[in-house]
Amino acid sequence: MSISFDPRNLLAHMVGDGNGLTQAEIDEGKPAALAALQGFRQQFDAGAIGFPALPNNKALIDEILALAKKLDGTYDTVCVVGIGGSALGCWALDCAMRGPHPVQVKKPRLVILDNVDPDFIHNALESMTPKKTVVVVIAKSGSTAETMGGFLIVREWLMAGLGKKAAGRIVAVTSEGRGDLKVLATTEGYATFHIPENVGGRFSVLSAVGLVPAALIGLNIKKLCRGAAEMTENSWSEDLSSNIALSAALHHWLIWTLKHKTMQVAFPYSNFLWGTAFWFRQLWAESLGKAKDRTGTVIHVGQTPIAALGTTDQHSQVQLYIEGPNDKVFTFWTVKKTKNAGKIPKAKLGLVGFDYLGGKTMATLLDSERRATEAALAVNERPNCTFTLDKVDEEHLGAFLQLMEFETAFLGELLNINAFDQEGVELGKKFTYALMGRAGFDEFKQQFADYEKKRG
């Protein structure tokens, strides 16, 4: 397994003193990075944060594989009902290992109901057959409105098609000791897997949240966790030259806070990593966008993550990136070995726009496009850096996801914030519960009424 991080285009001699880092600034930041490592390690050792331990849960892996073996051959579709961290990780795994939609043709299909748009849900149900579908409903709280509403519709659809056998086609992933989803799963006899209390949704891709759907669609979850375990060991190292997650966290922290790059563009040059970019967007935004630091001081900190796809978004966003506000850092994700080279035929048309490409490969063109964009940004003093995966397989993907999670945790320490809560999301949830008539939310119903009164 090989993943590298190249920060050279973040340096001042490449993008100018006002936009790039000097070696002195990096050296001055190293003690803070090591303190961040130690601070996060203390939280993990105390049991407060659990995602670093997920790849080593052999008992869970075996239990999931046993379920997948039991159901094998009985379905052509896996329908995940979840939202946010309960859906994006599944998509990242599927997209990376089996290919992006809509060109993916492998079975079983993965259908993810991650929104409450009624037309979207209707069309999804029409595309599936109850007798050939396994439903995985995922909610750590066991009461997320979007997930519960969607699941009630899917459950009724299953029951209409299968009757009492419907429960045997449902898998619940939720908390062990709380939530109405757990109660219903126990009452109706669903196969159930639990999410550790010290693992938040956006850090849960290597728990049952991601591993259950992954195993059901045929991914090798042992290799996925093996790569993640290797990255976990690497991420505890105090050697900044080898600890990729800590080095990336240091560089991103400095370029953000010293050079005022308040947006980060995640720029995968692989359609297979496109789902991972959207998973990363939630991880970064929800973890690092905070109103207060750990002392209670109001800081309103946050770096806005943006997902861009190379080469597609060279033709839709790079004009802004090169000539617009210089407030962004660009993080390219590239793959050294593609599965297919894509040789371009030597057509010999006598047309210069075609003939120079003949005999070359699409892989070479893709890499040239990425390197050209890196250079164009650097020449225009736009800082950028690159993660390179040797290839996209289960081990590299597991390692890369774990790397991103460790980098995020280290950034939280460097910013002196709690990267593992999400208070900013909660008020909207409470207003939704009040509007939908859930018991116990009268206070928020009144607050919403006051808000509407102001609107006139």
C-alpha positions as CSV (number, residue, x, y, z in Angstrom):
1,M,0.0,0.0,0.0
2,S,1.5,3.3,-1.1
3,I,0.1,6.8,-0.6
4,S,2.2,10.0,-0.7
5,F,1.7,13.7,0.0
6,D,3.5,16.4,-2.0
7,P,3.4,19.9,-0.5
8,R,5.9,21.6,-2.8
9,N,3.4,23.8,-4.5
10,L,2.4,25.2,-1.1
11,L,5.9,26.7,-0.6
12,A,6.7,30.4,-0.9
13,H,9.3,30.0,-3.6
14,M,6.6,28.4,-5.8
15,V,3.6,30.6,-5.2
16,G,5.1,33.8,-3.6
17,D,5.6,34.9,0.0
18,G,2.0,36.2,0.4
19,N,0.5,32.9,-0.6
20,G,3.0,30.2,0.2
21,L,4.8,28.8,3.3
22,T,8.5,29.4,4.1
23,Q,10.6,26.7,5.7
24,A,10.8,28.8,8.8
25,E,7.0,28.9,9.1
26,I,6.8,25.1,8.7
27,D,9.6,24.5,11.2
28,E,7.9,26.8,13.7
29,G,4.6,24.9,13.3
30,K,6.1,21.4,13.9
31,P,5.9,21.6,17.7
32,A,2.2,22.4,17.5
33,A,1.6,19.5,15.1
34,L,3.3,17.1,17.6
35,A,1.2,18.5,20.4
36,A,-1.9,17.9,18.2
37,L,-0.9,14.3,17.8
38,Q,-0.4,13.9,21.5
39,G,-3.7,15.6,22.3
40,F,-5.7,13.5,20.0
41,R,-3.9,10.3,21.2
42,Q,-5.0,11.1,24.7
43,Q,-8.6,11.4,23.6
44,F,-8.4,8.1,21.9
45,D,-6.7,6.3,24.8
46,A,-9.4,7.7,27.1
47,G,-12.0,6.1,24.9
48,A,-13.6,9.5,23.9
49,I,-13.0,9.0,20.2
50,G,-13.3,5.5,18.6
51,F,-12.7,5.7,14.8
52,P,-8.9,4.7,14.9
53,A,-9.9,1.3,16.4
54,L,-12.5,0.5,13.8
55,P,-10.3,-1.3,11.3
56,N,-9.2,-3.9,13.9
57,N,-12.7,-5.1,14.8
58,K,-12.3,-8.7,13.5
59,A,-15.4,-9.9,15.2
60,L,-17.6,-7.3,13.5
61,I,-16.0,-8.1,10.1
62,D,-16.7,-11.8,10.6
63,E,-20.3,-11.1,11.6
64,I,-20.9,-8.9,8.6
65,L,-19.3,-11.5,6.2
66,A,-21.5,-14.2,7.7
67,L,-24.7,-12.2,6.9
68,A,-23.4,-11.5,3.4
69,K,-22.8,-15.2,2.8
70,K,-26.3,-16.1,4.2
71,L,-28.0,-13.6,1.8
72,D,-25.8,-14.3,-1.2
73,G,-27.6,-15.0,-4.4
74,T,-31.0,-13.8,-3.1
75,Y,-30.9,-10.2,-4.2
76,D,-29.8,-7.9,-7.1
77,T,-30.2,-4.6,-5.2
78,V,-29.0,-3.2,-1.9
79,C,-31.1,-0.2,-0.8
80,V,-29.4,2.0,1.8
81,V,-31.8,4.3,3.7
82,G,-29.7,7.0,5.5
83,I,-28.4,10.5,5.2
84,G,-25.1,12.4,5.8
85,G,-22.5,10.1,7.3
86,S,-24.9,7.2,7.1
87,A,-24.9,7.5,3.3
88,L,-21.9,9.3,1.9
89,G,-19.4,6.7,3.1
90,C,-21.4,3.9,1.3
91,W,-21.4,5.9,-1.9
92,A,-17.6,6.6,-1.6
93,L,-16.9,2.9,-1.2
94,D,-19.1,1.9,-4.1
95,C,-18.0,4.6,-6.5
96,A,-14.3,3.9,-5.8
97,M,-14.4,0.1,-6.1
98,R,-17.0,-0.5,-8.7
99,G,-17.1,2.7,-10.7
100,P,-19.2,5.9,-10.7
101,H,-22.8,6.1,-11.7
102,P,-24.4,6.2,-14.2
103,V,-21.9,4.0,-16.1
104,Q,-21.6,1.4,-13.4
105,V,-23.0,-2.0,-14.5
106,K,-22.0,-4.4,-11.8
107,K,-24.6,-6.2,-9.7
108,P,-25.9,-6.0,-7.1
109,R,-26.8,-2.4,-7.6
110,L,-26.5,0.0,-4.7
111,V,-29.4,2.4,-4.4
112,I,-29.0,5.1,-1.7
113,L,-32.1,7.0,-0.5
114,D,-30.3,10.0,1.1
115,N,-32.9,12.6,0.5
116,V,-36.6,13.1,1.2
117,D,-37.6,14.3,-2.3
118,P,-40.8,12.2,-2.9
119,D,-40.3,11.9,-6.7
120,F,-36.7,10.6,-6.1
121,I,-38.0,8.0,-3.6
122,H,-40.9,7.0,-5.9
123,N,-38.5,6.5,-8.9
124,A,-36.1,4.5,-6.7
125,L,-38.8,2.1,-5.6
126,E,-40.0,1.6,-9.2
127,S,-36.5,0.6,-10.2
128,M,-36.4,-2.2,-7.6
129,T,-38.2,-5.4,-6.9
130,P,-39.0,-6.4,-3.2
131,K,-38.1,-10.0,-3.7
132,K,-34.7,-9.1,-5.0
133,T,-33.8,-6.2,-2.6
134,V,-32.0,-6.1,0.7
135,V,-32.7,-2.9,2.7
136,V,-30.1,-1.4,5.0
137,V,-31.5,1.3,7.2
138,I,-28.8,3.4,9.0
139,A,-29.3,6.0,11.8
140,K,-27.1,6.3,14.9
141,S,-29.7,8.3,16.8
142,G,-32.4,5.9,15.7
143,S,-34.7,8.8,15.0
144,T,-33.3,11.0,12.2
145,A,-36.5,12.4,10.5
146,E,-35.3,11.9,6.9
147,T,-34.2,8.4,7.5
148,M,-37.2,7.3,9.5
149,G,-39.6,8.8,7.0
150,G,-37.9,7.2,4.1
151,F,-37.7,3.9,5.9
152,L,-41.4,3.8,6.7
153,I,-42.1,4.1,2.9
154,V,-39.6,1.4,2.0
155,R,-40.8,-0.9,4.8
156,E,-44.4,-0.6,3.6
157,W,-43.2,-1.3,0.1
158,L,-41.4,-4.4,1.2
159,M,-44.3,-5.6,3.3
160,A,-46.7,-5.2,0.4
161,G,-44.4,-7.4,-1.7
162,L,-43.2,-9.9,0.8
163,G,-45.6,-9.9,3.7
164,K,-44.2,-11.4,6.9
165,K,-40.9,-12.2,5.1
166,A,-40.1,-8.5,4.8
167,A,-38.3,-8.4,8.1
168,G,-35.8,-11.0,6.8
169,R,-34.8,-8.5,4.0
170,I,-34.0,-5.6,6.4
171,V,-30.7,-4.9,8.1
172,A,-30.6,-2.1,10.8
173,V,-27.4,-0.2,11.7
174,T,-27.9,1.9,14.8
175,S,-26.9,2.5,18.4
176,E,-27.1,-0.4,20.8
177,G,-28.7,1.2,23.8
178,R,-31.0,4.0,22.5
179,G,-33.3,5.1,19.7
180,D,-36.6,3.9,18.2
181,L,-34.9,2.2,15.3
182,K,-33.3,-0.2,17.7
183,V,-36.6,-0.8,19.4
184,L,-38.3,-1.5,16.0
185,A,-35.5,-3.7,14.8
186,T,-35.7,-5.8,18.0
187,T,-39.5,-6.0,17.8
188,E,-39.6,-7.0,14.1
189,G,-36.5,-9.2,14.2
190,Y,-34.2,-7.3,11.8
191,A,-30.5,-8.3,11.5
192,T,-28.9,-5.6,13.5
193,F,-25.4,-4.1,13.8
194,H,-24.4,-1.4,16.3
195,I,-22.5,1.8,15.9
196,P,-20.1,2.6,18.7
197,E,-21.1,5.6,20.8
198,N,-17.7,7.2,20.4
199,V,-17.8,7.1,16.6
200,G,-19.7,10.0,14.9
201,G,-21.5,9.6,11.7
202,R,-18.9,11.3,9.5
203,F,-16.2,9.1,11.0
204,S,-18.2,5.9,10.7
205,V,-17.4,4.6,7.2
206,L,-15.3,1.8,8.6
207,S,-17.9,0.7,11.1
208,A,-21.0,-1.3,10.2
209,V,-22.3,1.9,8.6
210,G,-20.0,1.4,5.6
211,L,-18.9,-2.2,6.0
212,V,-22.4,-3.8,5.8
213,P,-23.4,-2.2,2.5
214,A,-19.8,-2.8,1.2
215,A,-19.9,-6.5,2.0
216,L,-23.4,-6.9,0.5
217,I,-22.3,-5.4,-2.8
218,G,-19.2,-7.7,-2.9
219,L,-16.4,-5.5,-1.7
220,N,-13.5,-7.1,0.2
221,I,-14.0,-5.5,3.6
222,K,-11.0,-7.4,5.1
223,K,-8.6,-5.6,2.7
224,L,-10.4,-2.3,3.2
225,C,-9.8,-2.6,6.9
226,R,-6.3,-3.9,6.5
227,G,-5.3,-0.8,4.6
228,A,-7.0,1.4,7.2
229,A,-5.2,-0.4,10.0
230,E,-1.8,0.2,8.3
231,M,-2.6,3.9,7.9
232,T,-3.7,4.1,11.6
233,E,-0.3,2.8,12.7
234,N,1.4,5.3,10.5
235,S,-0.7,8.2,11.8
236,W,0.4,7.6,15.4
237,S,4.0,8.2,14.4
238,E,5.8,11.3,15.7
239,D,8.0,11.3,12.5
240,L,6.5,14.1,10.4
241,S,8.5,12.9,7.4
242,S,6.5,9.6,7.3
243,N,3.3,10.5,9.1
244,I,1.3,11.6,6.0
245,A,-1.8,12.6,7.9
246,L,0.1,14.8,10.4
247,S,2.2,16.4,7.7
248,A,-0.9,17.2,5.6
249,A,-2.6,18.6,8.7
250,L,0.3,20.9,9.5
251,H,0.6,22.2,5.9
252,H,-3.2,22.7,5.6
253,W,-3.4,24.4,8.9
254,L,-0.6,26.8,8.1
255,I,-1.7,27.7,4.6
256,W,-5.2,28.3,6.0
257,T,-4.4,30.3,9.0
258,L,-1.2,32.2,7.9
259,K,-2.1,32.8,4.3
260,H,-5.9,33.1,4.7
261,K,-6.9,30.3,2.4
262,T,-10.5,30.0,3.7
263,M,-11.6,27.4,1.1
264,Q,-10.1,24.0,0.2
265,V,-10.8,22.4,-3.2
266,A,-10.6,18.6,-3.1
267,F,-9.7,17.9,-6.7
268,P,-9.7,14.2,-7.6
269,Y,-8.3,13.2,-11.0
270,S,-10.2,10.0,-10.9
271,N,-14.0,9.5,-11.4
272,F,-13.7,6.6,-9.0
273,L,-12.7,9.0,-6.2
274,W,-15.6,11.4,-6.9
275,G,-17.8,9.9,-4.2
276,T,-14.9,10.2,-1.8
277,A,-14.7,13.9,-2.5
278,F,-18.3,14.4,-1.4
279,W,-17.7,12.2,1.7
280,F,-14.6,14.4,2.5
281,R,-16.7,17.6,2.0
282,Q,-19.0,16.6,5.0
283,L,-16.0,15.4,7.1
284,W,-14.1,18.6,6.7
285,A,-17.1,21.0,6.9
286,E,-18.9,19.4,9.9
287,S,-15.7,18.7,11.9
288,L,-13.9,22.0,11.4
289,G,-16.7,24.6,11.1
290,K,-17.2,25.8,14.7
291,A,-18.5,28.8,16.5
292,K,-16.4,28.4,19.6
293,D,-13.0,27.0,20.6
294,R,-12.5,24.7,23.6
295,T,-12.3,27.7,26.0
296,G,-15.7,28.9,24.9
297,T,-14.3,31.9,23.0
298,V,-16.4,32.8,19.9
299,I,-14.2,32.3,16.9
300,H,-16.5,31.2,13.9
301,V,-13.7,29.2,12.4
302,G,-14.0,27.0,9.3
303,Q,-12.5,26.3,5.9
304,T,-15.2,25.7,3.2
305,P,-14.6,22.4,1.3
306,I,-15.4,22.3,-2.4
307,A,-15.5,19.2,-4.6
308,A,-14.1,19.5,-8.1
309,L,-13.5,16.7,-10.6
310,G,-10.5,16.6,-13.0
311,T,-10.6,17.1,-15.9
312,T,-14.3,17.9,-15.9
313,D,-14.0,21.0,-13.7
314,Q,-11.0,22.4,-15.5
315,H,-13.6,23.5,-17.9
316,S,-16.2,24.8,-15.4
317,Q,-14.3,26.1,-12.4
318,V,-10.6,26.7,-13.1
319,Q,-11.2,30.1,-14.7
320,L,-12.4,31.3,-11.3
321,Y,-9.7,29.5,-9.5
322,I,-6.9,31.1,-11.5
323,E,-8.3,34.6,-12.0
324,G,-10.8,35.0,-9.1
325,P,-10.1,35.7,-5.4
326,N,-6.9,34.1,-4.2
327,D,-8.6,32.6,-1.1
328,K,-8.3,28.9,-1.9
329,V,-5.9,26.0,-1.5
330,F,-6.2,23.1,-3.9
331,T,-5.6,19.5,-2.9
332,F,-5.2,17.2,-5.9
333,W,-5.9,13.5,-5.5
334,T,-4.3,11.4,-8.2
335,V,-3.8,7.7,-9.0
336,K,-0.5,6.4,-10.3
337,K,-1.7,3.1,-11.8
338,T,-5.1,3.2,-13.5
339,K,-6.9,-0.1,-14.2
340,N,-7.0,0.6,-17.9
341,A,-4.6,2.7,-20.0
342,G,-7.1,3.7,-22.7
343,K,-4.9,3.7,-25.7
344,I,-5.8,6.3,-28.3
345,P,-5.9,4.9,-31.9
346,K,-3.5,6.3,-34.5
347,A,-6.2,7.4,-36.9
348,K,-3.8,9.5,-39.1
349,L,-6.5,11.9,-40.2
350,G,-4.1,14.6,-41.3
351,L,-5.6,16.9,-38.8
352,V,-3.3,18.3,-36.1
353,G,-6.0,18.4,-33.5
354,F,-6.3,14.6,-33.7
355,D,-3.0,13.2,-34.9
356,Y,-0.7,14.3,-32.0
357,L,-2.8,12.2,-29.6
358,G,-2.6,9.0,-31.7
359,G,-0.7,6.2,-30.0
360,K,-0.8,7.9,-26.6
361,T,-3.1,6.9,-23.8
362,M,-6.0,8.5,-21.9
363,A,-4.1,7.7,-18.7
364,T,-1.2,9.9,-19.9
365,L,-3.6,12.6,-21.0
366,L,-5.3,12.6,-17.6
367,D,-2.0,12.9,-15.8
368,S,-0.8,15.6,-18.1
369,E,-4.0,17.6,-17.5
370,R,-3.5,17.3,-13.8
371,R,0.1,18.3,-13.9
372,A,-0.7,21.2,-16.2
373,T,-3.4,22.5,-13.9
374,E,-1.1,22.2,-10.9
375,A,1.5,24.3,-12.8
376,A,-1.0,26.8,-14.0
377,L,-2.3,27.4,-10.5
378,A,1.3,27.7,-9.1
379,V,2.4,30.1,-11.9
380,N,-0.6,32.3,-10.8
381,E,0.4,32.0,-7.1
382,R,-2.4,29.7,-6.2
383,P,-1.1,27.2,-3.6
384,N,-1.8,23.5,-4.2
385,C,-0.7,20.1,-3.0
386,T,-1.2,16.5,-4.1
387,F,-2.1,13.1,-2.6
388,T,-1.0,10.2,-4.8
389,L,-2.5,6.7,-4.4
390,D,-0.5,4.0,-6.1
391,K,-3.8,2.5,-7.3
392,V,-7.5,2.4,-6.3
393,D,-8.2,-0.9,-4.6
394,E,-9.7,-1.8,-1.2
395,E,-6.4,-1.4,0.7
396,H,-5.5,2.0,-0.7
397,L,-9.1,3.2,-0.3
398,G,-9.3,2.1,3.3
399,A,-6.0,3.8,4.0
400,F,-7.0,7.0,2.3
401,L,-10.3,7.3,4.1
402,Q,-8.5,6.7,7.4
403,L,-5.8,9.3,6.4
404,M,-8.5,11.9,5.8
405,E,-10.1,11.2,9.2
406,F,-6.8,11.5,11.1
407,E,-5.9,14.7,9.2
408,T,-9.2,16.2,10.2
409,A,-8.8,15.1,13.9
410,F,-5.3,16.7,13.9
411,L,-6.7,19.9,12.4
412,G,-9.2,20.1,15.2
413,E,-6.4,19.9,17.7
414,L,-4.4,22.6,15.9
415,L,-7.4,24.9,15.9
416,N,-8.3,24.1,19.5
417,I,-11.8,23.0,18.7
418,N,-13.9,19.9,19.2
419,A,-13.9,18.3,15.8
420,F,-16.4,15.6,16.9
421,D,-19.5,17.6,17.7
422,Q,-22.0,19.4,15.4
423,E,-24.1,21.8,17.3
424,G,-24.7,23.9,14.2
425,V,-26.8,21.1,12.7
426,E,-29.0,20.5,15.7
427,L,-31.3,23.6,15.7
428,G,-32.5,22.8,12.1
429,K,-33.3,19.3,13.2
430,K,-35.2,20.5,16.2
431,F,-37.2,23.0,14.0
432,T,-38.0,20.1,11.7
433,Y,-39.3,17.9,14.5
434,A,-41.5,20.8,15.7
435,L,-42.9,21.4,12.3
436,M,-43.7,17.7,11.8
437,G,-45.4,17.5,15.2
438,R,-43.0,15.4,17.1
439,A,-43.8,15.3,20.8
440,G,-41.5,17.3,23.1
441,F,-40.5,20.1,20.7
442,D,-43.1,22.7,21.5
443,E,-40.4,25.2,22.6
444,F,-38.9,25.0,19.1
445,K,-42.3,25.3,17.5
446,Q,-42.7,28.6,19.3
447,Q,-39.2,29.7,18.3
448,F,-40.1,29.0,14.7
449,A,-43.4,30.9,14.9
450,D,-41.4,33.9,16.3
451,Y,-39.0,33.6,13.3
452,E,-41.9,33.5,10.8
453,K,-43.5,36.5,12.5
454,K,-40.4,38.5,11.9
455,R,-40.5,37.6,8.2
456,G,-44.0,39.2,8.0
